[in-house]
Amino acid sequence: MCCMPFIHTSEITMLLIRAISVTGLVFLTYCSFGQTTQTSKVNTSAAEAYFKVADAIKSGDGEETTAWQVLFGTPVYQMMIVGRAIDTIALKAEMRHVFAPSTSFSQAELSAKELYHKSYKDNRSQLENYIAVLHRPGIIDSAKALLYPFLPVRLQSDSLFPALFYLNYGAPEATGYAGIVINDLFHSFRIDNYKFGLLTAHEAFHSIVSVAFQHALKKNINYNAADFNLLYFLQNVSEEGVADMIDKSLLSKKGSPVYDEVKQLTSNDEILSIQYIKSIDSLLKLSLTSEHVLQQYNGFSDLANSFGKNGGHIPGRFMGTVMQKEKLLPKHIIAVEDPISFILTYNEAAKKNGGKYPVFSKESIEYLQKLKAKYWQE
């Protein structure tokens, strides 16, 4: 699963995840962008083509059609178009409104998406300089330095490090999933100015671990089964629980470009997480005695909305923090793609903490072991 480093999983992010799956961009990534050289991992073609479109709109010299064709021909836009994760007609209207020559408008006249285009317009010079920085040799070493302490050695290789795509996402968000990372250029620029590589490290974790999770599963399983949806939900909780250990301590400090947002989204973490942990435990215990319990939940989204918040950040972040405080997070990292390991290690950490926090019951653990035996390769 992917996620932003601090924002809830948005509709566009879920559409992008679906688009990645539908288009099979993982194949494109490994074949076209999966070389071991670092500069080959960075693809800014969509961001560069975006500014060419802006120029064509502003000049009105008849080159706009060609500029749009180039933009929509970039890998990330091809993926979004085929996966129906973007409305190209709306995008054209928004950009024309913002970048048209001699256009005068107030902030109040612009939609949220148009305001975000204006951020690109107002900061273009800095963003183009940032694009040049992204192509410097060795640039992704900064992300690896932040990422690799949270991955086992077997997953620390250039061949597994994802391709990084930069574009105007339409919001300050990013996505890491199935071998690629898609970063909003402006959002990445702001965070990299604060701590270079932090956003990419978080999303690269999701990208790498989601692939490892898929490889660990048995072949020919039913991905629509109710109990697999539960396993996948727990995997999201587990991923967010570790990924948030990469960036949250830094992003929650004063001076962070997203300080206010992080503080708002992490408020009441402990209270909410304790409630969700207890609810998940109840669900697991009931599932042990009846296979029909999970049938009432309509897929992954229903489980995620009922037993967690912000795409698994809650309770995952709290559980990861408890493990980290008790110095047990490295124990889980050995099997980082295994959500059952995440829960077992949390249980150990919560008990070591002195009983302050809830633990998963013996019945829940028994059910989880059965779930793992059903779907996990030996």
N, C-alpha and C positions, 0 to 999 in steps of 0.2 A: 504494500500500500504506500501511497505517497502522502505527503502532507506538507503544509507550509510549516515554517519553524515556529509559528505562534498563532496563526489564524485558523479558525475552524475550516473543515473541508467544505469548499464552496461547490456550487453547481458546476461551474466551468472546470474545476479540478476533477470532479467525478466524470464529466464528459471526456476529459483528456485521458483519464485512465481507461475508459471504455474505448476511446479511439486508438490508444496504443495496442490494446488487445485485438481490436477489429482489424487493424491494418498490418499487424505483425511487424511493427517497426523495430522490434528486437532483432529480427533478421537483418534489417537494413543497418541497424546500429553496429552489429558485430561484423558485417561484411564490409561496410563502407567507412565506418568511423571507429572500429574496434582495434586499430593498430596500437602498438605499445608506446609510440612516441606521444609525448604529452600534448604538443600543439595540435595533433590530429584529433584530440578529444574535445576540442572547443569549436563549436559551430555558431557563428554569429551572423550567418547569411540572412536570416529572417529580420534581424535587427537592422542590418545595413540596408536591406531592400525596403524596409519600412520608411527609412529616411529618404530614400530615392522616390518613393511614392509621395511623401510630403513635398519634396522639391517639385515634382511634376504637377501636383495640385496647385502649388503656389505660382508656378511659372505660367501655367495654362497654355503651354506651347504644343499641345497635342501629343505629348509623350506619356500621358497618364495611363493609357491602356497597356502599353508595354511594361510600364513600371508595376502595375497590378499583376500582370502575368508573371513577372519575375518573383514578386513577393509570394504569390500563391503557388509558385513552382518550387519554393524552398522545402526541404524535407519536413520540417515541423508543421508548415501550413498544409502540405499535402496530407499529412496524417490527420490533421484536424478537419479538413474538408471531407475526406473519405469517411472519417468517423463521426461526422455531423456534430463536431464540437465547436463550430463557429458559424455565425451568420455573416456571410461575406457581403451581402447587400447592406446590412446594418453597419458593418465596419466601414464600408465605402462612404456611407452617409455621414457617419461620425467624423471621419478624417477630413472629408471635404468641408464640413462645418468649421472645424478647428483650423485647418491649414489653408483655406481659401485666401487669396490675396485681398488685402484691404478689408478684411472682415473685422468688424467691431462688435464685441459682445461683452456682457458682464458675466461674472462668475455664476450668478443666479440663473442665467439663461442656459447654462450648460448642464447636461446630464452627468451622472457620475462617471460614465465611460468617457464622455467628452472631456471632462475635467482631467481624467488620467492621460488622455492624449495631449492635453495642454501641458501637463507636467513634462512630457517628452519634448514638446516644442520649446518650453522655457529652459530646459536643461540640456538641449541638444549638444552643445559644444563639449560639455563635461562627459556626456554619454558616449560621444564618438571617441574622445580620448580614452575612456574606459574600455571601449571595444579594442583599441590598440593594445592596451595593457593586458587584456585577456589572452592575447596571442603571443605574449612574450614566452620564451622557453622557460620551462620549470614552474610555470604559474600555478599549476594544480598541486604542487608540493605543499602549499599552505593548507589546502583542503585535506590532503592526506595526513598531514601532521595532526590535525584536529580529529580526523575520522578513525585512523587506524587503532588508537587505544580502545576503541569500542567494537573492533572486529577481531575474530580469531586470525592467526597467522595464515591459515589456509585460504582466507578470503582477501588477503592483502596482496593483490597483484595488479599490475598494469592492465592485464587482459580483462580483469573483472571490473576495473574502474569504469564508470559509465561515460558515455558521450554526453557532453554538456551543450544544450541548445538554449540560445538567448533570443528573446523576442519581447514585444509589448504584449504581455499576458492579459492586459485589460484591468488588472488589479495588482496590488502588492502581494503576489503569491508565487509559489513554486511547486513543482511536482517531481518526485523521484519514484520511478516504478519500472520494473522489468528491464533493467539494463540501460535506461536513459534518465537524464535529468532535464527538466524544462524550467528555466529561471526567467522570471520577469526581469528585464535588463535594468530598469530604474530601481526596483526593489533590491536587486543584487548589488547595484552600484552603491546604494546607501549603506547596506550592511557591510560590504567590503571596505568602505571607507572607515568603518568602525573597527572591524576585525576581518581581515582578508581571509576568504575561504570558508567562513562560518556557515553561510547559507548553503553553499555547495556541499559541505561536509554532512550536514543534516540530511539533505536530499539524496546524496550519494549513498548514505547508509540505507535508506529505504530501497533505493534502486538495487543495490547489491544483495541485501537480505531477502528482498522479495523473490529474486531469482533463485537464491539458495533454498528458500522455502518450497518453491515449485519443484526443484530438483529432488527434494527430500521426500516428496509425495509418491505413493504408489502410482503405477500406470493405470489408465482406464477407470479412474474413479468417477463417481457421479458428483460433479461440481454443483449441482442443484439440490443435492440432498440436504435436508434440514440440519443434520448433525455436522455436515461439512461447512455450512454457513456459520455454525457456531465456532468451529475450529478456525475459520478464516477471520471471524470477529476477534477471537482471542489473539490471533496472529497480529492483527492491527494494534490491539492494546499493547502487546509485547513490543512491537516495532517502535511505537511512539514512546513507550516507557524507556527505551534505551536511547533513541534518537534525541529526545529532549534533554538527556544528560550531556549531549554534545554542546548545546547552545544556550540553554535557558539561564544558566548562572551568569553568563555574560550579557545576554539580552535584557535581563531584569535589573541590570545596574543602571544607575543614573548616568546619563551621557549616551546611552544606547539610543539609536534612531527610532526604535520601536518600544521605548521604555513604557509609555502610557498604555499601549496596546497589550503588552505582556502582563503588566500589573493587573489590568482589567480581566484578562483571560485566564490568569492563574489565581485570581482571588477565590477563596473558599475551596481550593484544591483538596485539602485534607478532608473537610466535612463531606463534600460531594463524593470523593473517592471511597471513603469508608462506606457510605451508603450503597454505592455501586458494587463494591466488593461483596458486601453482604447479599445483595440482590443476585449477583452472578453465582455466588455459592448456593443460594436457594435453588436457582435454576439448574445447576449441575446435579444437586442432590435429587431433585425431582426427575431429571433426565435418566438417572441411574435406575429408577424404578419403573419408568414408563417412557417408551419411545415416542409416544404421541405428544408429549409436553412441548416439544420444539415445533410441532406442526402449526401451532397458533401464530407463529412469527413468519411474516411474509418475506423471507430472504434475509440477506446480510444487513441491509439498511434498517430493517425493522429491529433486529437485534442490537445494532449499533446505537440506534436512537433510544432503545428501551433500557440498555444496560451500560451506557457510556455517554460521553459527551465529546464534541469536537473531534470526531473521527477516531476516538480511542485515546486521545491525549489524557482524558480523565476516564478511568483511574490509572492509566499506564504511567504517566509522569510521577504520580505519587508512589506507585509501587517501585519504580526504578530508583526514586530518591531514597526510599527505605533501604533498598539493597545497597545503594552507594554508601549510605551512612554507616551501615554495618559491614562495609568492605567485602560484600559478597557479590557485587555486580560482575567481577571477573569470572566467577564461577559460572554464571549464566552465559557470558560472552563466548565461552568455549562452544556452546550449542546455540548460538544467537538466533538462528532461524526457527528454533523449536519453542512454540508458545507454552508448551507444557513445562519445559525447563524454566521459563520465566515465572510461572505460577509457583512451582516447587521452590525456586530460589527465593521468591518473595516470602513464602511461608516460613522458610528458615530464617530469613532476616527479621520478620515480624516477631517470631518467637524469641530471637536473640535480643530484640529491642526491649523485651520485658513484658510482653503481653498487652502493650498499649493499643495495638492495632489488630483488627480482625484477621483471622487466618481462614483458609479454605479447609473444609471438613474432610474427614477420612473418606466419606461417601463421595464427595466431589473429586478427590484425588483418584479414587477407584474408577469413577466414570471417565476422567481425563485419560487415565492409562488405557482404558478400553478404546477410547476415541483415537488415541495415538496408534494403538495396535492395528486399528482398522485402516488408517490412512497413511501411516508412515512406513517408509521402506526400512527393512532391517539393517 
